[in-house]
């Protein structure tokens, strides 16, 4: 398989990372070097590792996961999205519903939700004559890079438009979850 094909696959997988990072950035809660690093590092790491895990899993495990992966991704993204919307609609004196999505369980949930498709890609790479380690590294690197771009763009939008962008970011996350759900149920 040519490298450009794997690059296109990596870009396709990274679009969820970009969109989620854009949504997180609009909330304005993941600013600064440490939260930025945590977010793009984990998104890239999970994409690469899920690709390897899919390759290792083989057909038996993937057949079990394939029946529910879209529901898991939808649930995780909807949960975080609703929390962001709630935080964006609260009064300034109230504490935000989501303090920093680049930490703890929220970061893990977002990382898993954006990388579930990489599991299936890893399985398909196992069926082809492809060096899966270089492919996983490329997929992880592209995902990390696009996550960084999305987060920085989201931070700029969040600073410019304020709390309304947090609501829009939450809607984006829910929209991504709905897209994943529809794609798997219809297609």
Secondary structure, DSSP 4 states (H G I P E B T S, - for coil): --HHHHHHHHHHHHHHHHHHHHHHHHHT-S-SHHHHHHHHHHHHHHHHHHHHHHHHHHHHHHHHHHTTHHHHHHHHHHHHHHHHHHHHHS-TTSPPS-S-TTSHHHHHHHHHHHHHHHHHHHHHHHTSS--HHHHHHHHHHHHHHHHHHHHHHHHHHHHHHTHHHHHHHHHHHHHHHHHHHHHHHH-
